[in-house]
Amino acid sequence: MQLIIEEIPKNEAIRFIRQYHYSKIIPKLCKYFLGIFSSQKLLGVVELGWGTQPLQTIRKLFPDTALQTTDYLEIGKMCFLPEMNHTQYFGSHALSTLIQWLKRHTDCLFLYTLADGIEGKCGYVYQASNFFYCGHFKTSVYRDQQTYEKIHPRSARRLLEENARFDNVEKKHWLTQDFCEYKGIEKINGRMFRYIYPLTKGAKQLLKNSTYCQKDYPKDKDLQFEVRIGHRKYKQIPQPKFNKNKLFYNIQNTQ
């Protein structure tokens, strides 16, 4: 299957992402919205930009350099038509086409991305595409205990405001255990796995000198999940399930 990547209108990309991606929240720092086509049919969409801490991300991986946010792009969202998720090697083929597009159209040194361990993903598609693995970090989400809707902390603005009123304080950065119990919401911890791909010879050399990046890839056994049961108390749980069709809190935060 021959794939072509082209820039597409932002609104078209967002419609596709909200229809087919498990997370409906669009990153704030977006630079490119790209369509993945075959025979003029749109098979997938990739959004490229940066996360919430663009400079910290690249400096964390390369602390002894003066690399800037302009030296890399991050895959914020990538999703395909449902039938393509069951097509062997399609994800790797799409990533290979994306890498070639970046080499032709940008001056970036690296393509960076995260595999969402809370969703049970440790990054096999990136491993198959020869990305370098750069370690993991803990991440947290909330889940409605009745509907199983997943609520990202960055999307919980209205809940945080309600929590502040609940505790009679000015501001809250995290939902408290008492408030979560009152609302029927639980806090779940998991892991995010970092991956990076060098786009130039100079970038490959930087990776060789980095203590963070290697190819000792994580597997399913490295996925870990825990739920909060009290103030700063957690217990291990199996992989949590989320209902991607429930959008009460997420729709509130995309309006």
BAZA-243264 format. One record per residue: residue in one letter; x negated, y, z negated of N, C-alpha, C in turn. Coordinates in Angstrom, 3 decimals. Each point is the difference from the previous one (the first is absolute). Layout:
BAZA-243264
{A; {X; Y; Z}; {X; Y; Z}; {X; Y; Z}}
...
end
This chain:
BAZA-243264
{M; {-0.844; -1.194; 0.000}; {0.844; 1.194; 0.000}; {-0.879; 1.244; 0.000}}
{Q; {0.167; 0.832; 1.010}; {-0.765; 1.234; 0.070}; {0.721; 1.091; -0.794}}
{L; {-0.717; 0.622; -0.930}; {0.576; 1.038; -0.842}; {-0.578; 1.359; 0.368}}
{I; {0.835; 1.012; -0.127}; {-0.406; 1.392; 0.214}; {0.434; 0.801; -1.215}}
{I; {-0.876; 0.879; -0.467}; {0.332; 0.885; -1.118}; {0.045; 1.435; 0.501}}
{E; {1.074; 0.694; -0.318}; {0.186; 1.390; 0.398}; {0.629; 0.778; -1.155}}
{E; {-0.269; 1.283; -0.053}; {0.693; 0.848; -0.970}; {1.472; 0.095; 0.369}}
{I; {0.849; -0.015; -1.011}; {1.443; 0.111; 0.211}; {0.541; 1.096; -0.915}}
{P; {1.184; 0.521; 0.276}; {0.580; 1.042; -0.855}; {0.151; -0.472; -1.444}}
{K; {-0.239; 0.912; -0.912}; {0.081; -0.312; -1.431}; {1.358; -0.586; -0.376}}
{N; {1.073; 0.595; 0.478}; {1.340; -0.468; -0.361}; {0.242; -1.426; 0.478}}
{E; {-0.490; -0.323; 1.184}; {0.157; -1.363; 0.523}; {-0.759; -1.000; -0.862}}
{A; {-1.215; 0.384; -0.401}; {-0.816; -0.880; -0.841}; {0.662; -0.215; -1.358}}
{I; {0.507; 1.066; -0.593}; {0.614; -0.110; -1.322}; {1.251; -0.869; 0.054}}
{R; {0.781; 0.125; 1.046}; {1.187; -0.858; 0.150}; {-0.408; -1.473; 0.036}}
{F; {-1.046; -0.296; 0.754}; {-0.465; -1.385; 0.117}; {-0.511; -0.506; -1.352}}
{I; {-0.797; 0.814; -0.690}; {-0.558; -0.388; -1.299}; {1.119; -0.268; -1.001}}
{R; {0.977; 0.876; -0.044}; {1.080; -0.165; -0.985}; {0.912; -1.169; 0.342}}
{Q; {-0.026; -0.428; 1.248}; {0.795; -1.162; 0.369}; {-0.729; -1.303; -0.306}}
{Y; {-1.334; -0.024; 0.179}; {-0.709; -1.275; -0.037}; {-1.044; -0.123; -1.110}}
{H; {-0.425; 1.091; -0.620}; {-1.004; -0.107; -1.062}; {0.706; -0.202; -1.342}}
{Y; {-0.640; -0.761; -0.887}; {0.634; -0.271; -1.297}; {0.052; 1.242; -0.888}}
{S; {-0.878; 0.976; 0.242}; {0.021; 1.259; -0.754}; {0.467; 1.120; 0.914}}
{K; {1.022; 0.720; -0.422}; {0.598; 1.027; 0.851}; {-0.631; 1.384; -0.202}}
{I; {-0.908; 0.129; -0.978}; {-0.601; 1.287; -0.309}; {-1.148; 0.278; 0.961}}
{I; {0.017; 1.154; 0.660}; {-1.029; 0.373; 0.957}; {-1.100; 0.787; -0.725}}
{P; {-1.273; -0.353; 0.213}; {-1.086; 0.768; -0.632}; {0.062; 1.479; 0.374}}
{K; {-0.507; 0.837; -0.891}; {0.050; 1.442; 0.241}; {-1.089; 0.470; 0.960}}
{L; {-1.187; -0.623; -0.085}; {-1.136; 0.456; 0.798}; {-0.138; -0.861; 1.252}}
{C; {0.784; 0.322; 1.025}; {0.011; -0.764; 1.250}; {-0.706; 0.779; 1.107}}
{K; {-0.780; -0.711; 0.813}; {-0.652; 0.636; 1.148}; {0.496; -0.568; 1.321}}
{Y; {0.157; -1.307; 0.074}; {0.424; -0.639; 1.245}; {1.179; -0.942; -0.247}}
{F; {0.951; 0.029; 0.926}; {1.060; -0.997; 0.063}; {-0.174; -0.714; 1.333}}
{L; {-0.334; -1.280; -0.060}; {-0.364; -0.753; 1.192}; {0.994; -1.123; 0.246}}
{G; {0.373; -0.170; 1.264}; {0.844; -1.112; 0.397}; {-0.830; -1.091; 0.645}}
{I; {0.339; -1.244; -0.304}; {-0.659; -1.161; 0.607}; {0.964; -0.567; 1.033}}
{F; {-0.413; 0.010; 1.268}; {0.885; -0.366; 1.105}; {-0.529; -1.213; 0.765}}
{S; {0.928; -0.743; 0.572}; {-0.310; -1.004; 1.012}; {1.102; 0.052; 1.035}}
{S; {-0.395; 0.188; 1.261}; {0.989; 0.131; 1.084}; {1.035; 1.072; -0.332}}
{Q; {-0.478; 1.109; -0.548}; {0.806; 1.177; -0.347}; {0.990; -0.242; -1.132}}
{K; {-0.075; -1.151; -0.655}; {0.864; -0.271; -1.147}; {-0.751; 0.314; -1.280}}
{L; {0.627; 0.754; -0.902}; {-0.612; 0.355; -1.272}; {0.070; -1.200; -0.940}}
{L; {-1.182; -0.533; -0.342}; {-0.079; -1.183; -0.857}; {-0.391; 0.324; -1.432}}
{G; {-0.606; 1.163; -0.196}; {-0.452; 0.348; -1.341}; {-0.385; 1.453; -0.099}}
{V; {-0.200; 0.444; -1.227}; {-0.379; 1.387; -0.274}; {-1.092; 0.011; -1.062}}
{V; {-0.971; 0.876; 0.197}; {-1.055; 0.221; -0.987}; {-0.036; 1.487; -0.329}}
{E; {0.018; 0.307; -1.293}; {-0.200; 1.392; -0.450}; {-1.391; 0.096; -0.605}}
{L; {-0.782; 0.973; 0.463}; {-1.356; 0.220; -0.492}; {-0.093; 1.357; -0.680}}
{G; {-0.693; 0.042; -1.103}; {-0.208; 1.256; -0.716}; {-0.878; -0.257; -1.200}}
{W; {0.461; 0.457; -1.167}; {-0.755; -0.181; -1.236}; {0.968; -0.237; -1.151}}
{G; {-0.527; -0.609; -1.063}; {0.787; -0.226; -1.198}; {0.055; 1.231; -0.881}}
{T; {0.304; -0.197; -1.265}; {0.200; 1.131; -0.907}; {-1.315; 0.637; -0.461}}
{Q; {-1.120; -0.724; 0.118}; {-1.302; 0.534; -0.405}; {-1.008; -0.260; 1.112}}
{P; {0.112; 0.731; 1.103}; {-0.813; -0.297; 1.189}; {-1.510; 0.035; -0.235}}
{L; {-0.499; 1.043; -0.648}; {-1.445; 0.100; -0.188}; {-0.502; -1.028; -0.998}}
{Q; {0.745; -0.216; -1.073}; {-0.410; -0.992; -0.992}; {-0.090; -1.395; 0.599}}
{T; {0.874; -0.303; 0.944}; {0.018; -1.325; 0.607}; {-1.325; -0.304; 0.688}}
{I; {-0.464; 0.903; 0.855}; {-1.229; -0.255; 0.750}; {-1.238; 0.131; -0.887}}
{R; {0.018; 0.916; -0.969}; {-1.150; 0.174; -0.894}; {-0.127; -1.177; -0.967}}
{K; {1.107; -0.642; -0.335}; {-0.040; -1.180; -0.860}; {-0.768; -1.130; 0.681}}
{L; {0.217; -0.156; 1.288}; {-0.643; -1.073; 0.743}; {-1.450; 0.332; 0.356}}
{F; {-0.272; 1.288; 0.187}; {-1.348; 0.428; 0.397}; {-0.441; 1.168; -0.889}}
{P; {-0.286; -0.277; -1.275}; {-0.252; 1.076; -0.968}; {-1.279; 0.796; 0.244}}
{D; {-0.942; -0.571; 0.703}; {-1.283; 0.683; 0.224}; {-0.065; 0.700; 1.349}}
{T; {1.142; 0.292; 0.572}; {0.050; 0.674; 1.295}; {0.822; 1.279; -0.117}}
{A; {0.017; 0.756; 1.078}; {0.807; 1.227; 0.054}; {1.171; -0.184; 0.958}}
{L; {0.505; -1.220; 0.092}; {1.116; -0.265; 0.902}; {1.233; 0.811; -0.401}}
{Q; {0.756; 0.412; 1.008}; {1.188; 0.824; -0.196}; {1.248; -0.758; 0.458}}
{T; {1.141; 0.599; -0.249}; {1.254; -0.623; 0.421}; {0.087; -0.121; 1.523}}
{T; {-0.702; 0.868; 0.720}; {0.014; -0.061; 1.463}; {-0.768; -1.202; 0.535}}
{D; {-0.721; -0.700; -0.880}; {-0.812; -1.143; 0.433}; {0.781; -1.307; 0.030}}
{Y; {1.258; 0.024; -0.441}; {0.780; -1.234; 0.032}; {1.482; 0.318; 0.164}}
{L; {0.731; -1.014; 0.397}; {1.460; 0.047; 0.014}; {0.523; -1.237; -0.713}}
{E; {1.131; 0.154; -0.649}; {0.607; -1.099; -0.743}; {1.306; -0.422; 0.657}}
{I; {0.211; -1.313; 0.075}; {1.295; -0.510; 0.450}; {0.993; 0.202; -1.141}}
{G; {0.898; 0.946; 0.181}; {1.010; 0.251; -1.021}; {1.176; -0.951; 0.129}}
{K; {0.416; -0.214; 1.252}; {1.092; -0.940; 0.294}; {-0.342; -0.748; 1.282}}
{M; {0.263; -1.289; 0.002}; {-0.117; -0.804; 1.213}; {1.087; -1.060; -0.049}}
{C; {0.836; -0.041; 1.011}; {1.066; -1.002; 0.027}; {0.333; -0.347; 1.440}}
{F; {0.572; -1.196; 0.164}; {0.303; -0.530; 1.323}; {1.456; -0.445; 0.056}}
{L; {0.483; -0.221; 1.206}; {1.302; -0.649; 0.142}; {-0.047; -1.351; -0.717}}
{P; {1.102; -0.414; -0.621}; {-0.011; -1.245; -0.780}; {-0.537; -1.208; 0.766}}
{E; {0.333; -0.101; 1.292}; {-0.453; -1.174; 0.755}; {-1.510; -0.001; 0.195}}
{M; {-0.637; 1.192; -0.046}; {-1.444; 0.048; 0.179}; {-0.736; -0.476; -1.248}}
{N; {0.654; 0.080; -1.146}; {-0.625; -0.500; -1.231}; {-0.174; -1.512; 0.029}}
{H; {0.720; -0.652; 0.882}; {-0.094; -1.459; 0.120}; {-0.751; -0.413; 1.267}}
{T; {-0.578; 0.984; 0.686}; {-0.799; -0.284; 1.184}; {-1.456; -0.138; -0.404}}
{Q; {-0.585; -1.149; 0.258}; {-1.355; -0.294; -0.467}; {-0.997; 1.036; 0.515}}
{Y; {-0.804; 0.494; -0.900}; {-1.104; 0.927; 0.283}; {0.460; 1.391; 0.445}}
{F; {1.309; 0.278; -0.021}; {0.423; 1.314; 0.476}; {-0.575; 1.115; -0.873}}
{G; {0.016; -0.182; -1.330}; {-0.530; 1.033; -0.888}; {-1.459; 0.303; 0.277}}
{S; {-0.822; -1.024; 0.195}; {-1.410; 0.197; 0.298}; {-0.178; 0.672; 1.362}}
{H; {0.825; -0.391; 0.958}; {-0.060; 0.599; 1.339}; {0.352; 1.485; -0.071}}
{A; {1.028; 0.328; -0.784}; {0.397; 1.400; -0.153}; {-1.104; 0.810; -0.669}}
{L; {-0.645; -0.566; -1.032}; {-1.097; 0.700; -0.671}; {-1.184; 0.208; 0.933}}
{S; {-0.320; -0.991; 0.801}; {-1.101; 0.137; 0.955}; {0.284; 1.118; 1.000}}
{T; {1.244; 0.081; 0.470}; {0.388; 1.062; 0.935}; {-0.056; 1.365; -0.688}}
{L; {0.416; 0.044; -1.269}; {-0.063; 1.248; -0.766}; {-1.447; 0.462; -0.176}}
{I; {-0.891; -0.918; -0.296}; {-1.419; 0.348; -0.183}; {-0.580; 0.585; 1.283}}
{Q; {0.339; -0.590; 1.132}; {-0.493; 0.537; 1.271}; {0.566; 1.391; 0.266}}
{W; {1.259; 0.215; -0.368}; {0.602; 1.331; 0.173}; {-0.734; 1.028; -0.854}}
{L; {-0.316; -0.345; -1.236}; {-0.716; 0.913; -0.890}; {-1.379; 0.342; 0.536}}
{K; {-0.686; -0.977; 0.552}; {-1.341; 0.250; 0.552}; {0.060; 0.951; 1.192}}
{R; {1.076; -0.078; 0.770}; {0.119; 0.857; 1.186}; {0.515; 1.399; -0.326}}
{H; {0.858; 0.117; -1.018}; {0.714; 1.256; -0.208}; {-0.395; 0.776; -1.250}}
{T; {-0.852; -0.554; -0.841}; {-0.400; 0.712; -1.220}; {-1.509; -0.106; -0.201}}
{D; {-0.488; 0.792; -0.938}; {-1.407; -0.059; -0.395}; {-0.162; -0.661; -1.362}}
{C; {1.002; -0.729; -0.440}; {-0.039; -0.615; -1.328}; {-1.067; -1.088; -0.084}}
{L; {-0.544; -0.146; -1.202}; {-0.960; -1.070; -0.265}; {0.690; -1.284; -0.435}}
{F; {1.136; 0.151; -0.689}; {0.626; -1.171; -0.617}; {1.516; 0.024; 0.160}}
{L; {0.559; -1.210; 0.044}; {1.436; -0.215; -0.169}; {0.183; -0.688; -1.339}}
{Y; {0.807; 0.594; -0.868}; {0.200; -0.485; -1.371}; {1.449; -0.439; -0.166}}
{T; {0.226; -0.996; -0.848}; {1.366; -0.455; -0.238}; {0.088; -0.741; -1.323}}
{L; {1.210; -0.239; -0.428}; {0.269; -0.724; -1.243}; {0.962; -1.146; 0.277}}
{A; {-0.252; -1.138; -0.638}; {0.944; -1.111; 0.012}; {0.775; 0.027; -1.314}}
{D; {1.317; -0.071; 0.094}; {0.881; 0.173; -1.150}; {0.179; -1.321; -0.732}}
{G; {-0.794; -0.188; -1.047}; {0.060; -1.242; -0.757}; {1.313; -0.222; -0.711}}
{I; {0.683; 1.074; -0.391}; {1.292; -0.161; -0.665}; {1.010; -0.675; 0.944}}
{E; {-0.196; 0.193; 1.307}; {0.844; -0.655; 0.989}; {-0.551; -1.374; 0.396}}
{G; {-1.029; -0.462; -0.733}; {-0.570; -1.309; 0.291}; {-0.971; -0.010; 1.155}}
{K; {-0.507; 1.183; 0.376}; {-0.910; 0.108; 1.139}; {-1.426; 0.250; -0.501}}
{C; {-0.907; -0.898; 0.323}; {-1.400; 0.238; -0.368}; {-0.843; 0.401; 1.204}}
{G; {0.632; 0.184; 1.162}; {-0.711; 0.593; 1.132}; {-0.518; -0.980; 1.027}}
{Y; {0.698; -1.107; 0.238}; {-0.494; -0.996; 0.952}; {-0.140; 0.561; 1.415}}
{V; {0.880; 0.914; 0.395}; {-0.092; 0.559; 1.350}; {-1.271; 0.839; 0.143}}
{Y; {-0.416; 0.678; -1.061}; {-1.239; 0.785; 0.047}; {-1.223; -0.913; -0.052}}
{Q; {0.107; -1.067; -0.750}; {-1.092; -0.968; -0.050}; {-0.218; -0.633; 1.375}}
{A; {1.094; -0.330; 0.687}; {-0.100; -0.595; 1.331}; {-0.559; 0.984; 1.019}}
{S; {0.078; 1.293; -0.309}; {-0.498; 1.041; 0.904}; {-1.381; 0.508; -0.406}}
{N; {-0.655; -0.718; -0.925}; {-1.380; 0.302; -0.413}; {-0.153; 1.338; -0.706}}
{F; {1.031; 0.422; -0.717}; {-0.150; 1.150; -0.880}; {-0.915; -0.385; -1.170}}
{F; {-0.627; 0.986; -0.601}; {-0.761; -0.209; -1.223}; {0.941; 0.175; -1.191}}
{Y; {-0.173; -0.848; -0.991}; {0.801; 0.071; -1.224}; {-0.716; 0.872; -1.021}}
{C; {0.744; 0.911; -0.630}; {-0.604; 0.984; -0.904}; {0.603; -0.042; -1.402}}
{G; {0.404; -1.167; -0.443}; {0.484; -0.130; -1.364}; {1.473; 0.314; -0.147}}
{H; {0.479; -0.131; -1.241}; {1.412; 0.232; -0.284}; {0.148; 0.962; -1.176}}
{F; {1.211; 0.507; -0.166}; {0.330; 0.800; -1.167}; {1.437; -0.302; -0.406}}
{K; {0.289; 0.280; -1.258}; {1.349; -0.264; -0.522}; {0.977; 1.057; 0.499}}
{T; {1.202; -0.435; 0.296}; {1.055; 0.913; 0.427}; {1.289; -0.370; -0.721}}
{S; {0.898; 0.955; -0.099}; {1.256; -0.211; -0.726}; {1.189; 0.448; 0.844}}
{V; {1.090; -0.718; -0.135}; {1.269; 0.418; 0.592}; {1.090; -0.242; -1.042}}
{Y; {1.163; 0.554; 0.276}; {1.181; -0.272; -0.827}; {0.983; -0.837; 0.815}}
{R; {0.850; -0.748; -0.700}; {1.021; -0.803; 0.676}; {1.310; 0.076; -0.769}}
{D; {1.058; 0.319; 0.731}; {1.333; -0.026; -0.591}; {0.344; -1.451; -0.317}}
{Q; {0.343; -0.283; -1.239}; {0.205; -1.387; -0.427}; {1.277; -0.615; 0.560}}
{Q; {0.945; 0.814; 0.443}; {1.236; -0.539; 0.562}; {-0.091; -0.172; 1.508}}
{T; {-0.523; 1.024; 0.701}; {-0.021; -0.046; 1.466}; {-1.325; -0.488; 0.559}}
{Y; {-1.072; -0.001; -0.824}; {-1.352; -0.378; 0.421}; {-0.608; 1.006; 0.983}}
{E; {0.528; 1.212; 0.012}; {-0.616; 1.046; 0.826}; {-1.359; 0.374; -0.578}}
{K; {-1.013; 0.101; 0.868}; {-1.330; 0.406; -0.421}; {-0.116; 1.517; 0.083}}
{I; {-0.509; 0.613; -1.077}; {-0.122; 1.462; -0.081}; {-1.462; 0.333; -0.244}}
{H; {-0.639; 0.652; 0.957}; {-1.398; 0.387; -0.185}; {-0.071; 1.179; -0.961}}
{P; {-1.025; 0.048; -0.884}; {-0.114; 1.129; -0.944}; {0.006; 1.369; 0.678}}
{R; {-0.589; 0.089; 1.191}; {-0.018; 1.296; 0.687}; {1.376; 0.368; 0.551}}
{S; {0.911; -0.954; 0.002}; {1.354; 0.251; 0.491}; {1.012; 0.121; -1.134}}
{A; {-0.490; 0.055; -1.223}; {0.887; -0.027; -1.170}; {0.208; 1.386; -0.599}}
{R; {-0.074; 1.029; 0.824}; {0.077; 1.371; -0.523}; {1.270; 0.240; -0.811}}
{R; {1.140; -0.396; 0.536}; {1.260; 0.258; -0.707}; {0.090; -0.817; -1.282}}
{L; {-0.513; -1.211; 0.047}; {-0.019; -0.818; -1.209}; {-0.916; 0.604; -1.060}}
{L; {-1.145; 0.534; 0.418}; {-0.920; 0.630; -0.945}; {0.637; 1.238; -0.636}}
{E; {0.734; 0.762; 0.803}; {0.694; 1.167; -0.545}; {1.052; -0.440; -1.021}}
{E; {0.715; -1.077; 0.297}; {1.008; -0.512; -0.925}; {-0.658; -0.549; -1.265}}
{N; {-1.149; -0.656; 0.162}; {-0.746; -0.536; -1.137}; {-0.468; 1.135; -0.919}}
{A; {-0.429; 1.114; 0.600}; {-0.436; 1.151; -0.804}; {1.163; 0.543; -0.828}}
{R; {1.177; 0.089; 0.598}; {1.171; 0.456; -0.753}; {0.375; -1.022; -1.068}}
{F; {-0.134; -1.261; 0.320}; {0.309; -1.089; -0.936}; {-0.871; 0.112; -1.251}}
{D; {-1.281; 0.350; 0.186}; {-0.938; 0.117; -1.117}; {-0.142; 1.436; -0.519}}
{N; {0.784; 0.925; 0.606}; {-0.016; 1.404; -0.421}; {-1.413; 0.587; 0.090}}
{V; {-0.679; -0.272; 1.125}; {-1.314; 0.582; 0.263}; {0.057; 0.689; 1.351}}
{E; {-1.043; 0.786; 0.281}; {0.008; 0.790; 1.233}; {-0.250; -0.856; 1.231}}
{K; {-0.911; -0.995; -0.119}; {-0.411; -0.739; 1.191}; {-0.431; -1.417; -0.361}}
{K; {0.215; -0.919; 0.945}; {-0.466; -1.371; -0.137}; {-0.731; -0.407; 1.283}}
{H; {-1.091; -0.742; -0.170}; {-0.747; -0.503; 1.154}; {0.290; -1.472; 0.263}}
{W; {0.414; -0.718; -1.027}; {0.377; -1.410; 0.126}; {1.294; -0.225; -0.774}}
{L; {0.829; -0.893; 0.504}; {1.232; -0.338; -0.702}; {-0.335; -0.776; -1.268}}
{T; {0.608; 0.394; -1.105}; {-0.276; -0.658; -1.276}; {0.780; -1.301; -0.117}}
{Q; {-0.453; -0.851; -0.911}; {0.667; -1.292; -0.197}; {1.434; 0.176; -0.492}}
{D; {0.203; 0.912; -0.948}; {1.352; 0.227; -0.521}; {0.950; 0.463; 1.096}}
{F; {-0.473; 0.922; 0.847}; {0.840; 0.509; 1.078}; {0.281; -1.097; 1.022}}
{C; {-1.010; -0.802; 0.318}; {0.188; -1.084; 0.960}; {1.030; -1.012; -0.513}}
{E; {-0.059; -0.314; -1.277}; {0.981; -0.918; -0.573}; {1.402; 0.598; 0.083}}
{Y; {0.109; 1.296; -0.231}; {1.288; 0.703; 0.081}; {0.550; -0.030; 1.432}}
{K; {-0.897; 0.137; 0.995}; {0.422; 0.057; 1.400}; {0.057; -1.375; 0.664}}
{G; {-0.490; -1.032; -0.667}; {-0.037; -1.319; 0.619}; {-1.063; -0.102; 1.073}}
{I; {-1.161; 0.588; -0.301}; {-1.123; 0.019; 0.943}; {-1.207; -0.635; -0.681}}
{E; {-0.787; -0.754; 0.742}; {-1.214; -0.584; -0.565}; {-1.231; 0.490; 0.758}}
{K; {-1.128; 0.043; -0.705}; {-1.268; 0.407; 0.598}; {-0.832; -1.247; 0.266}}
{I; {-0.481; -0.129; 1.251}; {-0.756; -1.177; 0.416}; {-1.371; 0.431; 0.501}}
{N; {-1.039; -0.696; -0.432}; {-1.364; 0.254; 0.457}; {-0.446; -1.082; 0.971}}
{G; {-0.807; 0.405; 0.954}; {-0.613; -0.936; 0.939}; {-1.320; 0.564; 0.477}}
{R; {-0.454; -0.455; 1.150}; {-1.279; 0.442; 0.538}; {0.157; 0.545; 1.412}}
{M; {-0.859; 0.976; 0.319}; {-0.159; 0.472; 1.369}; {-1.410; -0.365; 0.436}}
{F; {-0.132; -0.482; 1.248}; {-1.283; -0.451; 0.521}; {-0.479; 0.959; 1.092}}
{R; {-1.224; 0.508; -0.162}; {-0.553; 0.980; 0.935}; {-0.725; -0.697; 1.161}}
{Y; {0.207; 0.532; 1.205}; {-0.711; -0.491; 1.184}; {-0.477; 1.183; 0.845}}
{I; {-1.125; -0.192; 0.682}; {-0.536; 1.071; 0.838}; {-0.674; -0.602; 1.228}}
{Y; {0.103; 0.713; 1.118}; {-0.603; -0.476; 1.250}; {-0.892; 1.097; 0.566}}
{P; {-1.262; -0.332; 0.336}; {-0.908; 1.001; 0.569}; {0.286; 0.212; 1.482}}
{L; {0.025; 1.262; 0.418}; {0.313; 0.332; 1.385}; {-1.232; 0.395; 0.805}}
{T; {-1.149; 0.155; -0.659}; {-1.244; 0.387; 0.674}; {-1.169; -0.809; -0.579}}
{K; {-1.134; 0.038; 0.668}; {-1.203; -0.668; -0.500}; {-0.443; 0.622; -1.325}}
{G; {0.091; 1.332; -0.092}; {-0.368; 0.676; -1.242}; {0.883; -0.432; -1.159}}
{A; {1.283; -0.220; 0.290}; {0.925; -0.447; -1.046}; {-0.359; -1.407; -0.474}}
{K; {-0.406; -0.860; 0.925}; {-0.415; -1.357; -0.376}; {-1.193; 0.045; -0.944}}
{Q; {-0.937; 0.903; 0.268}; {-1.169; 0.113; -0.864}; {0.386; 0.486; -1.390}}
{L; {0.922; 0.949; -0.082}; {0.478; 0.473; -1.299}; {0.642; -1.140; -0.795}}
{L; {0.740; -0.864; 0.692}; {0.637; -1.129; -0.674}; {-1.038; -0.973; -0.558}}
{K; {-1.087; -0.192; 0.727}; {-1.043; -0.903; -0.481}; {-0.612; 0.503; -1.300}}
{N; {-0.017; 1.320; -0.177}; {-0.600; 0.596; -1.199}; {0.997; 0.198; -1.128}}
{S; {1.287; -0.287; 0.254}; {1.024; 0.221; -1.016}; {0.083; -1.193; -0.944}}
{T; {0.078; 0.278; -1.282}; {0.145; -1.077; -0.989}; {1.450; -0.431; -0.157}}
{Y; {0.931; 0.750; 0.590}; {1.420; -0.296; -0.165}; {0.545; -0.919; 1.099}}
{C; {-0.629; 0.015; 1.162}; {0.608; -0.630; 1.162}; {-0.756; -1.253; 0.416}}
{Q; {0.720; -1.103; 0.147}; {-0.597; -1.261; 0.417}; {1.101; -0.851; 0.640}}
{K; {-0.316; -1.251; 0.274}; {0.979; -0.856; 0.667}; {0.346; -1.236; -0.835}}
{D; {-0.100; 0.108; -1.297}; {0.453; -1.061; -0.900}; {1.483; 0.240; -0.253}}
{Y; {0.819; -0.460; 0.924}; {1.405; 0.383; 0.057}; {0.834; -0.587; -1.137}}
{P; {1.002; 0.750; -0.470}; {0.949; -0.549; -0.981}; {0.968; -0.961; 0.661}}
{K; {0.554; -0.891; -0.823}; {0.983; -0.975; 0.468}; {1.233; 0.079; -0.898}}
{D; {0.953; -0.891; 0.241}; {1.249; 0.030; -0.772}; {-0.242; -0.120; -1.502}}
{K; {-1.038; -0.730; -0.389}; {-0.288; -0.175; -1.421}; {-0.380; 1.315; -0.677}}
{D; {-0.389; 1.003; 0.803}; {-0.402; 1.295; -0.560}; {1.179; 0.939; -0.202}}
{L; {1.172; -0.412; 0.436}; {1.210; 0.780; -0.266}; {0.395; -0.189; -1.464}}
{Q; {0.258; 1.108; -0.681}; {0.421; -0.068; -1.400}; {1.164; 0.956; -0.221}}
{F; {0.937; -0.422; -0.857}; {1.189; 0.792; -0.255}; {0.311; -0.023; -1.497}}
{E; {0.458; 1.146; -0.514}; {0.409; 0.066; -1.402}; {1.116; 1.014; -0.151}}
{V; {0.847; -0.223; -1.011}; {1.115; 0.892; -0.263}; {-0.165; 0.577; -1.404}}
{R; {0.373; 1.270; -0.147}; {-0.092; 0.640; -1.311}; {1.127; -0.499; -0.898}}
{I; {-0.360; -0.391; -1.214}; {0.993; -0.500; -0.962}; {0.075; 0.873; -1.251}}
{G; {-0.866; 1.001; -0.089}; {-0.028; 0.916; -1.130}; {-1.016; 1.082; 0.278}}
{H; {-0.180; 0.902; -0.942}; {-0.958; 1.087; 0.182}; {-1.406; -0.581; 0.146}}
{R; {-0.561; 0.139; 1.219}; {-1.331; -0.516; 0.331}; {-0.121; -1.506; -0.179}}
{K; {1.130; -0.696; 0.125}; {-0.014; -1.456; -0.107}; {0.566; -0.604; 1.293}}
{Y; {-0.713; -0.986; 0.524}; {0.393; -0.629; 1.256}; {-0.093; -1.515; -0.121}}
{K; {0.729; -0.687; 0.871}; {-0.139; -1.448; 0.091}; {-0.095; -0.394; 1.471}}
{Q; {-0.737; -1.077; 0.263}; {-0.176; -0.493; 1.358}; {1.316; -0.567; 0.527}}
{I; {0.264; 0.238; 1.291}; {1.211; -0.507; 0.644}; {-0.360; -0.522; 1.388}}
{P; {0.862; -0.832; 0.597}; {-0.192; -0.384; 1.410}; {0.189; 1.218; 0.905}}
{Q; {-0.287; -0.159; 1.273}; {0.179; 1.108; 0.942}; {1.432; 0.519; -0.061}}
{P; {0.173; 1.303; -0.248}; {1.357; 0.551; -0.108}; {0.682; 0.087; 1.363}}
{K; {1.306; -0.092; -0.012}; {0.804; 0.139; 1.210}; {0.620; 1.395; 0.038}}
{F; {0.096; 0.558; 1.189}; {0.609; 1.315; 0.182}; {1.067; -0.087; 1.086}}
{N; {1.082; 0.724; -0.210}; {1.070; 0.071; 0.989}; {-0.216; 1.246; 0.849}}
{K; {-0.490; -0.213; 1.209}; {-0.345; 1.126; 0.874}; {1.216; 0.685; 0.600}}
{N; {1.182; -0.596; -0.176}; {1.217; 0.602; 0.529}; {0.665; 0.950; -0.995}}
{K; {-0.481; 0.007; -1.237}; {0.533; 0.914; -1.004}; {-0.823; 1.271; -0.004}}
{L; {0.640; 1.129; 0.276}; {-0.734; 1.241; 0.199}; {0.576; 1.150; -0.819}}
{F; {0.587; -0.267; -1.142}; {0.603; 1.078; -0.778}; {-1.035; 1.029; -0.432}}
{Y; {-1.032; -0.416; -0.719}; {-1.013; 0.939; -0.480}; {-0.887; 0.496; 1.135}}
{N; {-0.334; -0.885; 0.929}; {-0.873; 0.414; 1.097}; {0.687; 0.972; 0.958}}
{I; {1.284; -0.201; 0.257}; {0.722; 0.956; 0.834}; {0.066; 1.368; -0.688}}
{Q; {0.199; -0.001; -1.315}; {0.008; 1.260; -0.731}; {-1.289; 0.771; 0.209}}
{N; {-1.109; -0.716; 0.071}; {-1.297; 0.660; 0.075}; {-0.498; 0.194; 1.415}}
{T; {0.808; -0.325; 1.000}; {-0.359; 0.315; 1.368}; {0.902; 1.078; 0.569}}
{Q; {0.954; 0.470; -0.772}; {0.926; 1.030; 0.473}; {-0.631; 1.391; -0.117}}
end
